[in-house]
Amino acid sequence: MKWNRKDVAMLLIGLIPAIVALLNYSKLPSQMATHFNANNEVDGFMARPVAVVMLLFLGVGVPLLLKVARKVDPKAGNYAKFEGVYEMFRWVMSIFMMTVGLFLVMYNLGYDLNVKLFTSPLIGLLFLILGNVMGKIRFNYTFGIRTPWTLSNEEVWRKTHRMAGPIWMAAGVVMVVGAFVPGSWSLPLTLSTIAVIVVIPTVYSYWLHRQLKA
């Protein structure tokens, strides 16, 4: 497996949160906040050394996993058909994980940060980006909407992804707007949005599969 400058750059981006944490290690609390509820309250902690290792693992592990995944995918040859989309996805996920990691470090260093105003637009932006390219993703076993029916038929895969793209983009807009709704609405809105982007494509892929078999 060959590595190029882009691969190295993604790994370096992933290292940034852990490096910042190590440079400020003595300033971080012994128990670091690592999880928050819908009311912007901390409800999960990790010991400082464990949290730093987690930052390192997630920052480096995600781009590394995405590099390896395409090599072991049974449909590895199809990646050439959407090379640009997959490379963009790797960059997006590397930057996404770096941003989340830096947020956790800054929060634990005492900066006054609003979790909802950070996470909801960030996830919304991710949905928008993925929705915009959804229809270009070609048949594979790693990246995309993987249901028993999309994985059994390339036509079902193609039509399901084309249908799902606009839904994911709409979900992205909802998530961005959701950052500004009352706190009591945040969790139901988020869960409902995620349910829509999962359930509708799944049901649609099943329906397509049945139609093609009829």
C-alpha positions in Angstrom: 0.0 0.0 0.0 1.6 3.2 -1.2 1.5 6.5 0.7 1.5 9.9 -0.9 1.6 13.5 0.4 -2.1 13.6 0.8 -2.1 10.6 3.0 0.6 12.1 5.2 -1.2 15.4 5.3 -4.4 13.8 6.6 -2.5 11.9 9.3 -0.8 15.2 10.3 -4.2 16.9 10.5 -5.4 14.1 12.7 -2.5 14.6 15.0 -3.3 18.2 15.7 -5.8 17.8 18.6 -3.5 15.3 20.4 -0.5 17.6 19.9 -2.4 20.6 21.3 -3.5 18.5 24.3 0.0 17.3 25.0 1.4 20.9 24.8 -1.2 22.0 27.3 -1.3 18.7 29.3 -0.7 20.2 32.7 -3.6 22.7 32.1 -6.1 20.0 31.3 -8.3 18.6 34.2 -7.5 15.1 35.5 -11.0 14.1 34.4 -11.7 15.4 30.9 -15.2 16.1 29.6 -15.8 13.9 26.6 -19.5 13.7 26.2 -22.4 16.2 26.4 -26.2 15.9 26.5 -28.8 17.9 24.5 -28.8 20.6 27.3 -25.1 21.5 26.7 -24.2 19.6 30.0 -21.3 17.3 30.4 -22.4 13.7 31.1 -19.3 11.8 30.3 -15.7 11.9 31.4 -12.4 10.2 30.7 -9.1 10.2 32.7 -6.7 12.7 31.1 -4.2 10.2 29.7 -7.0 8.1 28.3 -8.7 11.1 26.7 -5.4 12.1 25.0 -4.9 8.6 23.6 -8.5 8.7 22.4 -7.8 11.9 20.5 -4.7 10.4 19.0 -6.5 7.2 18.0 -9.5 8.9 16.4 -7.5 11.6 14.7 -5.1 9.1 13.0 -7.3 6.0 13.0 -10.1 7.5 10.8 -7.9 8.5 7.8 -5.8 5.4 8.2 -9.0 3.2 8.2 -10.3 4.9 5.1 -7.0 4.4 3.4 -6.9 0.7 4.1 -10.7 0.1 3.5 -10.6 0.6 -0.2 -7.7 -1.8 -0.6 -9.5 -4.7 1.1 -12.9 -3.9 -0.4 -14.1 -6.7 -2.7 -15.2 -4.0 -5.1 -11.9 -2.1 -5.0 -11.8 -1.6 -8.7 -14.9 0.5 -8.6 -13.2 3.2 -6.5 -11.5 4.5 -9.7 -15.1 5.5 -10.9 -15.5 7.9 -8.0 -11.9 8.6 -7.0 -12.5 12.3 -6.5 -15.5 11.8 -4.3 -13.8 9.2 -2.1 -10.7 11.4 -1.7 -12.9 14.3 -0.8 -14.7 12.2 1.8 -11.3 11.2 3.3 -10.4 14.9 3.6 -13.8 15.8 5.0 -13.6 13.1 7.7 -10.0 14.0 8.6 -11.0 17.7 9.1 -14.2 16.7 10.8 -12.3 14.5 13.4 -9.7 17.2 13.9 -12.4 19.9 14.5 -14.2 17.7 17.1 -10.9 16.9 18.8 -9.9 20.5 19.0 -13.3 21.4 20.4 -12.9 18.9 23.2 -9.4 20.2 24.0 -10.5 23.8 24.0 -13.5 23.0 26.2 -11.4 21.2 28.7 -8.9 24.1 28.8 -11.8 26.3 30.1 -13.0 28.1 27.0 -16.7 29.0 27.1 -18.0 27.0 24.2 -21.6 26.1 23.3 -21.8 22.4 22.4 -25.1 22.6 20.5 -23.9 25.6 18.4 -20.8 23.6 17.5 -22.1 20.1 16.9 -25.4 20.7 15.1 -24.0 22.9 12.3 -20.9 20.7 12.0 -23.0 17.6 11.5 -25.3 19.5 9.2 -22.4 20.6 7.0 -21.3 17.0 6.9 -24.7 15.8 5.7 -24.8 18.6 3.1 -21.5 17.6 1.7 -22.3 13.9 1.6 -25.7 14.5 0.2 -24.3 16.6 -2.6 -22.1 13.7 -3.8 -24.3 10.8 -2.9 -25.4 10.1 -6.4 -21.8 9.8 -7.6 -20.8 7.0 -5.2 -20.3 3.8 -7.1 -21.0 0.2 -5.9 -18.7 -0.8 -3.0 -18.8 -2.4 0.4 -17.2 0.4 2.5 -18.7 3.8 1.6 -22.3 4.6 1.0 -25.8 3.3 1.9 -25.2 -0.4 2.5 -28.4 -2.4 2.9 -28.9 -6.0 1.9 -30.7 -4.8 -1.2 -28.2 -2.1 -2.4 -25.3 -4.6 -1.9 -27.1 -7.3 -3.9 -27.9 -5.2 -7.0 -25.9 -2.3 -8.6 -29.1 -0.7 -10.1 -30.7 -0.6 -6.6 -27.5 0.9 -5.3 -27.4 3.6 -8.0 -31.1 4.6 -7.7 -31.1 4.5 -3.9 -28.1 6.9 -3.7 -29.5 9.3 -6.3 -32.8 9.4 -4.3 -31.0 9.8 -0.9 -28.8 12.7 -1.9 -31.4 15.4 -1.7 -32.8 13.9 1.5 -29.3 14.1 3.1 -28.9 17.7 2.0 -32.3 18.6 3.4 -31.3 16.9 6.6 -28.1 19.0 6.7 -30.1 22.2 6.5 -32.4 21.0 9.3 -29.3 20.2 11.5 -27.8 23.7 10.9 -31.1 25.4 11.7 -31.5 23.0 14.7 -28.6 24.7 16.4 -30.9 27.6 17.1 -34.1 25.8 18.3 -34.9 25.5 22.0 -32.9 23.0 23.9 -35.9 20.7 24.6 -36.4 20.3 20.9 -32.8 19.5 20.0 -32.7 15.8 20.8 -36.0 14.9 19.2 -35.1 17.0 16.1 -31.7 15.3 15.8 -33.0 11.8 16.3 -35.9 12.4 13.8 -33.5 13.8 11.2 -31.2 10.8 11.5 -34.1 8.4 11.4 -35.3 10.0 8.1 -32.0 9.7 6.3 -31.6 6.1 7.5 -35.2 4.7 7.2 -36.3 6.3 3.9 -33.3 5.1 1.8 -33.5 1.6 3.5 -37.2 1.2 2.7 -36.7 2.6 -0.8 -33.9 0.1 -1.5 -36.1 -2.7 -0.4 -39.0 -1.5 -2.6 -36.7 -1.2 -5.6 -35.4 -4.7 -5.0 -38.9 -6.1 -4.9 -39.8 -4.1 -8.1 -36.8 -5.5 -10.0 -37.7 -9.1 -8.9 -41.3 -8.7 -9.9 
